[in-house]
Amino acid sequence: MDVVLKADGTVVVTGANGYNLINVSDWKNIVAVSAGKDHIVGLKADGTVVATGRNNSGECNVSDWKNIVAVYAGPGRTYALKADGSVICSNSEGVYADHVVAMATNKSFDRVLILHEDGTVTVKTMYVQNNNYVYEERPLFDYELNSLIHWIH
């Protein structure tokens, strides 16, 4: 699937029709987009978020998000960086991470790279254990950096 953000703030999607992915005709004033495996997220100029596509895990439940400065579509979830430096996730309660400057995710893996205010980079992973989401965060190891640069692209 190809997702294009046009200069006029609208979005065009080609090459996909599953899970209602191409339902972006009413999206206006979009300043950033992120495409996951089965859903698309758009950041509006006013800091709110829109999403379309598969919603089995709540990845499109973003209509009440505000003060967002960046969005990231991950596998089965949507992440957002808020103006206050916190990160929220569509299927977790509360704050996913604090004191964040930037982050990146990949549409195929449950890993998020987080650049913190102090300059450190951590890797946060999520998995299900006993029907509960479990989050683990650890430092990024030097030997991982090269492969992760390719992984993000």
CORVENZI-V489764 format. One record per helix or strand of 2 or more residues. SS is the DSSP state (~ for helix, > for strand). FROM is the first residue (numbers start at 1). LEN is the number of residues. If there is no record, write none. Layout:
BEGIN
ss->SS from->FROM len->LEN
ss->SS from->FROM len->LEN
END
This chain:
BEGIN
ss->> from->2 len->4
ss->> from->11 len->4
ss->~ from->18 len->3
ss->> from->30 len->6
ss->> from->39 len->6
ss->> from->49 len->5
ss->> from->68 len->7
ss->> from->77 len->6
ss->> from->87 len->3
ss->> from->100 len->7
ss->> from->109 len->8
ss->> from->121 len->9
ss->> from->132 len->8
ss->~ from->142 len->11
END
